[in-house]
Amino acid sequence: MIVNAKRSAYRKRRAWIAVAWATTALVSSCTVGPDFERPAAPAVKGYTSEPLAEGTAATNIAGGEAQHFVKNMDIPGQWWSVFKSPQLNALIERALKDNPDLQAAQASLRVAQENVKAQEGFYFPSVTAGYTAERQKIPPSIAGSNPLPSGAPIFTLHTAQLAVSYAPDVLGLNQRTVESLQAQADVQRFELAAAHLTLTSNVVAAAVQEASLRAQIQATQEMIQINGRMLELLRNQLAKGSVSRLEVAAQEAQLSQMAATLPPLQKQLALSRDLLTALAGQFPSEEISEKFTLADLHLPKELPLSLPSKLVEQRPDIRAAEEQLHAASADVGVAVANRLPQFTIAATAGGTGTSFQHLLNPADAFWNLLGGVTQPIFDGGTLLHRERGAQAAYDTAAAQYRSTVVGAFQNVADALRALQYDAQTLNAAVAAKNAAGITLDLTKRQLQSGSANYLAVLNAEQTYQQAVISLVQARANRYADTAALFQALGGGWWNRPDMLTNKNPKQSASE
């Protein structure tokens, strides 16, 4: 109901503006400057040079499910819900509410919208009312020849007047100015959508990173325990004379080296927690309660694959760049109009007298009507060069728009390739971990039976530790790159109710 009321008020305001435009059109011959045309979507059919596979490989472990690309699949406004993590959902909603960077983007949008409304006010006449009271003394020589009604040389003169001024937008100067400001407001709206997307993506990425670090820490701690038990076994064998002191020392070094890998992981986990806390708009001392593990995250089996022609509609950075181009186009029209004649109409009416009663007396009324036109004749080339500068700014915005589009397509291609290779990497990591585990187990048995030396055990332990860590990282990469794909495709901001309420109703109807 609130949204409908806001839209109704907006439509009424737009109706009044339309009346003003129609009035201006009666005296206008043309609107100067170029009419903006949206850039056409890139004439490409895909994101990669080679045909894209329909899905990824599968591995028989948690997080190893095959993922399938669904063409033109819509993206939910709360895209992070595909990971099916209640803790992640709760943290992101809190971040969307309390993150100061997002609040700043929302305020910037309000500023831009108010600037548009302020400029639209110039479509209407300006009406001002004034009243002055002036106490005067007339010299006796003058007062004698000009007797006053009060008969005294000292009197109070009351003046009230109503002034109306209007600048008809004959050549479209104000129209182009409003168009530029509206485009800048749309830039802020799309930058707000980009801020939403960046914030939610950063939270998901940090949560996946935390889950990965927790798994790596757990794997490292398990390896430390295994090496600790191996050291105890070797010390017992040393006491029996079965192994040398050199072999025990080698195991002690191996255990120390492995233990040394734990603090850096714990440090990264602490930094990751600080990042998540800051993203939620809280201080580090107010650490969030949510904790994330890979087991708590669900890997979606279906992934969206938007058509290239749709990507330019969905990516908020592309839409912001487009509106920057739109604003630059309107600024060219403003610069052109500033070199042409400007028209003004003004009227004043009121009354004056030595008492309030005289203000309403027709005999003491006054009025004037003024019409004017101003044409720049010589300004040292200032306006000409401003027009050329506006055209150069338009060329800059056009190049930046193309750069943004190319970068967006690169982001999607990178995410698609990463997802395919992530699945293959995970498959290989599982095989490597299984093989390393078997090798380590057999080598330990051979050591206990005396058929293998301790150097073989050390090599097997190192290989197994690296295989476990690589497996954890491979699992985490699948979650991280899944989130990266949703971000690259625009994050479904157009399906968020809070974004739609900030949308220009006229533009919303046309999209």
N, C-alpha and C positions, 0 to 999 in steps of 0.2 A: 504493500500500500504506500509506503514511504517513497519507494522508487517511482511508482506511478504518479504520485503527487509532484515529485521533482520533475518528471518528464512532462507533466501537464503544464507546470509553470514555465518550463523551458520552451514548450511549444507556443505558449502565449507570448513570451518575449520575442521569439522568432517571428511570430505573426506581426507584432508591432514593427519589428525591423523590416519585414517584408513590405509593410505599408510605406515606411520611410523610403525604402529602395524604389518602390513604385512611383512615389512622388518625385524622387530625384530623376527617375527615368524620363519623366515628362519634359525635363529641361536638359537632358543629357543627350549627347550624340554618340558617344562611344566610351568604352572603358579601356584605358591605355594599358600596355604591357602584355606579356604573353599569358595565355590561358594554360594552366598546368595540365599536363597529361601524365597519367601514371606510367612508369616504365613497364614495358612488356616483360613477361617472365622469360627466363633464359630458354632458348630453344634446344634443350637437352632432355633426353628421356630417362636418364639414370644418373647415378652418383659415382659409379666406378667404370673404368674403361672396359673391364671384362664383365660378362654376365654374372649377376649376383646369385649365389646359391639360395635356395628356398629356406635353408635353415642351417643350423650349426651341428657339429658332431656331438655325440652323447657319451657320457662316462658313467659307469655304475657306482656313483657315490653321491652323497648329498651335495647339491649345487652343481651337479654334472649333467643335469637334464638338457635335452636338445631344445633349442629355441628356434621358432619359426617366424619368418618375416611375413607380416600380413599387410598387403598393399592397401594404402588409403585408409588404414585403421585409425579411428579417431583416438585422441589422447585425452584422458580425463583431466579435469582441472587439478585434482589431487593425485598427480601421476605417481607420487612416491608410495601410494597405497598398494601398488602392485607387488611390493615386497612383503606385504602382509605382516607388518611389525607394528603392534599397538604402541610400543614405546617410541618408535620412529615417528609415527603419526602424531603422537602427543607432543613430542619435542618440536616438530616442525610447526604445528599450530601455535605453540607458545612463541616460537621465533618470529612467525608472521605477525604476532601481536605486539611483541616487545622489542624487536630489533631496531635500533636507532637509525641505521642506514635506510631501512625501509620507511620509517616514519618521515625521514628527511625527503625521500622521493615523493611520498604522499603530499607533503606540504608544498613541494615545488610544483606539483600538479595543480594544487589549489591556487597558487600564485599565478600561474599561467592562465588558468581559467578566468580568474578575476581580471587579468589584464585584457582579455578578449572582451569581456562584458563592459569594461571601462571604455574601450575604444568604440564599441558599438553605440555608446551614448552620443557620439558625434553625428549619428544619422538624424538626430532629433534637434529641434531648435533649443537654444539655451535661453532660459527665462530667469531673470533676476529681479528682485524687488528691493528698493532702497528708500530710506527715510533719513533726512538730516534736519537738525534743529540748529539754527545759527543765531547767536545773540550779537546784535550790531548797535553801534551808535553813529548817528548821522550828524555831521557838523551843522551848527545852526544856520550857516549861510546856505547850505544845500537844503536843509530841512524846511527853511522858510519858503523856498520856491517849489518844494515838493512835499506838501503837507501829508503826513501819515494818517491813516485811519485812527490810530490811537491818540494822535495829537502830541506824542512824545518823541524826542529824537532817539530814544533807546527803545528797541523793539526786538522781538524774536521772529525769525523767518523760518517757517516750516515748509519743507519740500518733500513730496512723496512721488516716486516714479516707478514705472514698470518697464523694464528693458527686455527686448526680445532680439536675439541674433541667430542667424542661421547661415551656414556655409553649404550651399548645395553641392553635392558630390558629382559635379557635372562630368568630370573626366575620370572618375573612379579612384581618386587618391585614397579616400577613406576605405573604399571597398577593398583595395589591394592591401591596405594596412591591416584591416581586420582579417583578411585572408592569411596574411603572414603570421599574425599573432595566433590565429586558430591553428595553423600548422605547427607553430611552436608549442602550443598547448597539447597537440596530439603527439609531438615529440616527447613531451614529459609523460604523457599517458603510456606510451610504449616503453619509455625508460622505466616507468614504474613496473610494468609487466616484466621487463628484463631484470629489474631488481628482485621481484618475486622469484623469478626463475633462478637467478644466481644464488639467492639465499637458500632456497630449498635444495638446489643441487649441491651447494657447499655442505649443508647439513648431512645429506645422504652420503657424500664422499667422505666426510669426517667420521660418520658412523661406521661405514665400511672399513675405513682405515683402523678405527678402534677395534672392530671385530677381528681384523687380520692380525693386529698386534697382540691381542689377547691369545689368539691361537698360536702365534709364533712364540710367545712367552711360555705358554703351556708346553709346547713341543720342546723348547729349550730346557725347561725345568725337568721334563721327563728324561731328556738326554743326559742332563747333569746327574740325575738319580741313577741312571744306567751306568754311567761312567764311574759314579761313586761306588756302586756295587762291584764293578769290575776292579777298581783299585783295591777294594777290601779283599777280593779274591786273590789278586796278585800278591798282596802283602802276606796272606796266609800261605801261598805257595813259596814266597821268599823265605818264610820261616822254616818251611820244610826242605828248602834247597832246590825246589823245582824250577824256579826262575831266578834270573840275576837281578841285582839292584838296579841295573841300567833299565830293564824293562819296567820296573816299578816307577822309576823316575820319569820314564816316557809317559806312563799313564797319568802320573801326577800333573805333568805338563799339559797333557790332553785335557784333563779335567779343569785345570786353571784357565786354559784358553776358551773352553766352552762356557765356563762361568763368566768370563769376561764379556761374552756376547749378550748376557742378560741385561745389565744396566742400560746399555743404549736402547734396547727395546722398551724397557720400562720408562726411560726418558721420553721416547717418542709417544708412548701411551699417555703420559702425563700432559705432554703438549697437545695431544689430540683432545684430551678432556678439557683443557683450557680453551681450545678453539671452539668446541661444541658449546661450552658455557657462554663464551662471548657471542656466538651466533644467536644464542637464545636471549641476548640482551642482559646478561647477568655478569657480575664481577667474578673473578677467579675464586675468591673466597666463598662464593655462593654456588659451588659446583653442582651441576645438574645431578639428579638421582638416577636417570636412565643409564643403563649399561648395555652394550651391544656385543653380541657374539655372532659368528657366522651361522650357527645353528638356529638363531632366531630370525634369520632373513630367508625369505622365499624367493627363488629365482623364477621370474615369469616365463612361461613357455611360449607365449605369443608376444611378438614385438611389433610396434607400428612401423610402417615404411611409407611415409607420405610421398605423394607424387612431387616431382620437382616444381611443377607449376603451383602447388599448394605451399611449398616451403616459403616462398616469398610472402605469402599471406600470414604464415604462422610464426615466423621468427620475429620476435619483438625488436631485435636490433636492425633487421632489414626494414621493418615498418617505420622505425624511428629515423633511419637514414632517408627513407622515402619522404617523410614529412619535412626533414631538413631541406631536401631538394625542393619540396613544395614551397616552403618558406622563402628560400632563395629566389624562386621564380616570382613570387609575389613582390619581393623586395625590388626586383627589376622594374616591375610596374610602378612601385612607389617612386623610384628614382626618376622614371620617365615623367610621371605626373607632376613631380616637383619642378620640372622645367617648363610647364605649361601654365596657362592662366588659372588663377584661383578666384572664385566668386564669393561674395559675401552680401548678406541682406541683414539690415538692422533697423529696429524701430524702438522708439521710446515715447512713453505717454505718462502724464502725471499732472500734478497740481502744486501750486505754491501760494503761500499767503502768510500773514502775520498771526493767524489763528488756525486751529484745526478745522473750523467751519469753512474757511476759504479753500481747503484742499478739495472739497466736494463741489465747489462753485464752478460752473462751466466757464464763467468769465475769467477765472484764474487757472484754467487748464492749459497745458502745452503738449505738443507732440512733435516728433520728427521722424522721417523715414529716410533710410540711407541704403543705397545699393552701390557696390563697388566691385572692381575687378583689378587684380594685380598680376602683372606679367614681368618675370625676370628679364632684364635687358642685358646687363653685364655683371658678371660675378667672378671674372678672372678664370673662368673654366671650371669652377668648383662643382657645379651641378652636373656638367658633362662628365667629369672624371668620376663623380660618385655613381653615375649611371654605368660607366664602364667598369668601375669596381664591383658594382652589383652583378654585372654580367660575369665577371671573373669569379665572383663568389658562387654563382650558379654552376659554372664549369667545375669548380672545386667540389661542390656538393654532389654533382653528377659522378665525378670520379670516385669520391668516397662511397657513394651508393654502390657502384659496381664492385669496389673492393670489398664492401661488406657482404655482398651477395656471393662473391667468389669464396670468401672466407667461410661463409655459412655452409656452402656446398662441400667445402673441404672438411669441415667439422663432421658432417654427416658421413662422408666417405671414410674418414678416419675411424669413426665409431663402428661402422659396419665391418670394416676390415678387422678392427680390434676384436670384435665379438667372434668372428670366425676363427681367428688365430688363437684367441683365448681358449676356445673349446678344444682345439687341437693341442694346445700347450697343456691344458689340464689332463687330457688323455695321456699324453706322454709323461706328465709328472706322476700320475697314478702308477703307471707301469714302472717308472724309475724308482718310486718309493717302495713298491712291492718287491722289485728285484733287489734293491739295497737291503731291505729287511731280511729277505731270505739269505742273502750273502752274509750279513752280519750274524745271523743266528747260526749258520753253518760254521762260520769262522770261529765263533766262540766255542762251539762244541769241539772243533778240531784242536783249539788251544787247550781245552781241558783234558783232552785225550793225549795231548803231546804231539799231535801230527801237524801242527801249524805253529809258526812263531808269532810273537806278539805284534810285530810290525804289520802283519796282515790284519790283525784285529783293529789296530789304530786306523788303517786305511778304510776298513769297512765301516767303522764308527763315523769317520768324517764324511764318507759318502752318504751314509744313511741320514745323518743330521742335515746335510744340505738338501737331500731329497725331501725330507719332511718339511723344511722351511719353504722349499720351492713349491710344494703342493699347496701349502697354506696360501702363499702369494698367488698362485694360479687360481685358486677358488675365489679369493677376494677380487681379483681382476675381472672376473665374470660379472660380479655384482657392480663394481665400479663402472665398467664400460657399458653395462645395461643402463645405468643412470645417465651416463654421458650421451647415449643415443636419445633418450627422452629430452635431455637438455638441448641437444643439437637440433631436434625437430620442433622446438618451441615450447615444450612443457605444458601444452594444453591450457595456456592462460585464457584463451577465448571461451573456455568452459567454466571459468571462475566467476561466480555471481558478484564478488566484490570488485572484479575488474570491469564487468559489464555496467555497473552503476556509474563508473567514471567515463563511460564511453559516450562519444558524441552521438545522440539519437539519430541525427540525419545520416551520419556515416554508418551507424549500426544497421539502419534499414537498407542501405545500399550494399552491404557486404553479404 
